[in-house]
């Protein structure tokens, strides 16, 4: 699954276009490397999202195409929040 779609489906970012803009603006890194919106997410990847001064790091647990709001948080595990 593409990183921009993953961020939207997992509800880490509200809209896919916002996720694409975040990737293009170098705010998204996977396993320590800045990625483009087309990066293919794999289970076990560590995603770092920078929101201004804050940074959220999560580990990918699943890459389900469609998930309800209640199950969205089961797609990732929060490693750190700064």
N, C-alpha and C positions, 0 to 999 in steps of 0.2 A: 504494500500500500504506500502511496506517495506521502511524504511528510506533511504536506499542506492538508491533505484529506484526513490524515491521522489526527492532526491537531484539532480539526473541526469535529470529527466524529467522537473523539475522546473528551470534547468540550474543554480542552485546555485553552483554546482560542475560539471566540464566538463564531466567526465567519471564515470561510475558506479564502476569500480575497484578502482578508486581514492577515491570515497565516502566510499567504503568498508574499504579501508586502513585507512581513517580518523576515522571511527567508531572504528576500532580495535585499533587505536592509542589513543583513549580517547579524540579526538578532537571535538566530536559531543555530545551535551547534549540536552535532551528534558525535558522540565518542571523541570529543575534543576538537572536531573539525567543523568549520562553518559549511552549511549545506545549502543547496538550491531547492526550490519547491518540488522538483522531480525526484529527489532522493528517495530510495525505496527503504522504508522502515522494516527492521527485523526484530523479532522477539529478543530481548536482552540488550538492545541499544539503550544508551543513556542520552537523553535529550536535555539540553540546557537552553532555557528560554530567558532572554533578558527583556524585562519590562522597565525601561528607564533605569533607576538605581537598583531595582530588585532583580534577583535571579532565582529561577525555579529549575531544579534538576529532578528529572523523573526517569524511571526505568520502564521500558516497554514490556508489558506482560502478555498482551494479546493484540492482534490486528484484525478485529472483526469489522466487516463492512458496514453493518447496521446494528446499532445498539440503542437501547432506551436510556433515558436520562438517569434512572436509578443505577443501571449497570455500567455507565460510562466510566466511573471511577475505578472499576475493576480492570480497566485496560492498562493502567499504569500504577506505579508505586512511587510515591514522593521520596526522594533521597535527601534533598536539602532545599531550604527556602532561606534566602538572604534578603 
